[in-house]
Amino acid sequence: KKKVIYSFIIYVVDFYINLLQMKNFIGTYECKIDDKGRIKLPASLTKQMEHFADEPFVIKRSVFQKCLEVYPMKPWEKLMTKINGLNRFIKQNADFIRMFTAGVKTVEMDNVGRLQISKDLTQYANLTKDIVITSAGELVEIWDKEAYEQVISVSEADFANLAENVMGNLDSDESN
């Protein structure tokens, strides 16, 4: 009996250690969305999403692209803490908050590993049949397949310039 309890305690501790260490999603997946807005998630992505302890996810419109962003609840709450710190009596801030949170919804995986995307969000991102789900650090993006392929089809030189501009000035000591 003690071995069973000990094993269970080890399992729970290991689960929460893995949960705390899980910070970033990994992978790009080609999927399908049906007419009802359901996406069957690949098993490897489902497994990554299980690290978030059965909490719902937040899905929203991307700020810069015609795609959707899916946040685990804790990173979403961290982001909203920053946004809620904005002074809403400054019109620009109030307008930003309204536009940033437009269409935001919670979503949960069902028992067969599907996400249900609302009609307004599927229309916003033009999700019709073939889609791509791609990791973007602590969140995943959901794209129409053709739109995703257009966005990532930059030349090697253009990507090298982008990488240098974005990452070139980072202090290597900051990443430790």
Secondary structure, DSSP 8 states (H G I E B T S, - for coil): -HHHHHHHHHHHHHHHHHHHH------EEEEEB-TTSEEE--HHHHHHHGGGTT--EEEEE-SSSSSEEEEEHHHHHHHHHHHHTS-TTSHHHHHHHHHHTTT-EEE---TTSEEE--HHHHHHTT-SSEEEEEEETTEEEEEEHHHHHHHH---HHHHHHHHHHHHTT--GGGG-
